[in-house]
Amino acid sequence: PELITLRVLSTCAAGQCRIELAYLEIPDGIKHYQIQPLDLETGQLIVLPQIKSNRAQLYWQAAQLHLLPHWAQAARSALSAHAALAPDLYGAAWDFILSQEGALLLEGNTTWGTGAWQTVRGPLLAKYAIDDYH
């Protein structure tokens, strides 16, 4: 009933599409998801220190031992889908399931939120000092 999903965030501007962020959404057993980011070049899982449930911790420990299967295919598919389906849309999130046969694209989302981005890369407005808003 709950699957680990690969989410790939892509952007397109001036005719160029690129992958900005990729991560696994891992169900933690309480209707929430933990995220496990990927190195965009290799598909290697990057370990984050904030593991919140025993079930998620087991997934993360198992996952970090290997490269993500079919990563290159998923990245190519996300870029192709963005360029073909929504080239004028700046950002999109593509959800994949990874099977033995390869990466299966489930859907594209335009309202993907900022939580995972901030968890992996830090606050979106980190470069602005709080004093700038007073």
Phi, psi and omega in degrees: 000328178243127182245153170281127182248140171267124177247129181239120178262124180239155174232151174227131177208137178053039177077004180246125177252144179212157176274129180259325186200145175216143180201159172270139170259112186251119179296137182257007176090355180232035179064028173233169179232142170263153178248146179232102184288160180242148167287125187290336180278318190253338187081008177288137178285138180257127183278128174257146183285340187272076177265124191251347179221154180298319181297313179297321180299319178296317178300313184296317180297320179290319185291325185288353180280347188224160168286150179290125180293144175065021180300312182299320178296316180298316180298314178299318181296319179297315179295317179296316180297317180297312181296322184276321188264330186211056185295338179270355179270125184296309186232144176212153175244132183245127181258130181235150165249135179259116180249178177296332181278341181146194181271124180253116179285121180270312184194165172244145182230137175261344180248074186265357176074178184239359184301311181294319178304313182289327177296319184276315188254353181097177184302142180293331183251027185300331183285348180264131178284150179301325181298339179293343183260002180261000000 
